[in-house]
Each structure stands twice: as structure tokens, then as C-alpha cells.
Amino acid sequence: MSVPFSNTHLRVPQGFGTLLEGLAREVLRDQPEDIPKYAAQYFETLLKQREDSGVDPVEWAAKLEDRFYNNHAFKTTQPSPQKDTAADETSFK
């Protein structure tokens, strides 16, 4: 009995590879006995850091990958806020 091959191409989401590389690096560094439990603790720590800091490491890694391939990820679409030069001058005195 033959199984037909599929032409389906699956795409790895941006940032996912970097997330797994980080986990693999920590597993190799710490050499835990229970890798699934260690991975759960690792991801819990990442979630807590994301909630506390407001920075998503996966989103950041996706932007870095995007910047590497097309250099559009870090371009801002919103105008930067105007600085009040009078307030800046008084704060330095």
C-alpha cells in the first residue's frame, strides 16, 4: 500500500525558531533531568518577564529576523512626538 506524498509546505512562524533556540541553549547549559518540566518552567519565566516588562521576546526576535531579510520591521509608521525644547532646557539647569 502506498502513501501519497503531500505538496503542503508548512511555514514556521516568525520568532518561533529563536524561541526554541533559547530553550535549547538553556537545556544544554543546565542539563536538567526532566526536560519537559524544565521547558514548562522556562516558558513560565518568559511569560512572567513579558508581562512585567511589556516586551515580547518572540515578537522582538521576529522583528530581528524581518530586519535581516528586508529591513522593514524597525521602521516607524507613526510620527515621533515633538520635543518641548523649553522643558528640556529647564530640566538640565
C-alpha angles and dihedrals in degrees: 000000000000127000116217116234119239125230090208114133115203119205123212109229116248112267094018094099091051090049091054092045089056091051092047091050092052093046091052091046097048100030095210122199094223108041098181091052090046091050091051090052091046093053092044088054091049091050091050091049090049092051093046098045101029090228118119110211092202092052090047091051090049089053090050091051091047091049089052093053104036110356094230102108099084097044110113119229095192122071114252115252116262115251121232102230093193091058090048093052093050094048092059095051 
